[in-house]
Amino acid sequence: MQNQFEEELKSLQAKIDPATEQFETISIRPKKADIDLQLVALGWIV
């Protein structure tokens, strides 16, 4: 029973290995409604 558990554990660990996980890149564009301007400042040195 212990051997069966260890075999299933190894199988699951190999299946869910983060080093071999495939990622998909997606682009999310901001909407004008999602932009909030908090402060506008101008500095001037003479």
N, C-alpha and C positions, 0 to 999 in steps of 0.2 A: 504494500500500500504506500509506503514511504517512497519507493522507487517510482511508482506511478505519479505521485505528487510532484517529485523532482523533475520528471520528464515533462509533465504538463507546465510546470513553472518555467522551465527552460524554453519551451515552445512559445509561451506567452511573452517572455522577455525578448525573444528574438523578433517576434511579431511587432512589438511596441518599442522598438529601439529608436530613441530620439536622434541618434546620429545618422540613421538611414531614412528618416522621415522626409517625404517630398512636400515642399511648400509651393503655394501658388501666389504669385504677385498680383495684387489688384490695385487699381488707382481709384481714389475717392476724391472727387472734385468738390471744393467748398462752394456753398451757395451764398449768395449775397446776404441772405437773411441770417446766416450763421456768423457773420463778421460784426464785431462790436468794438468800436474805437473808444478807448478810455481817455487818452491824453494826447494832445499835440503840443509840442514844445519847440522853440527855436532859440538857439544859443548864438551869440554874436560877440566875437572878440576883436577889438581894434588895437 
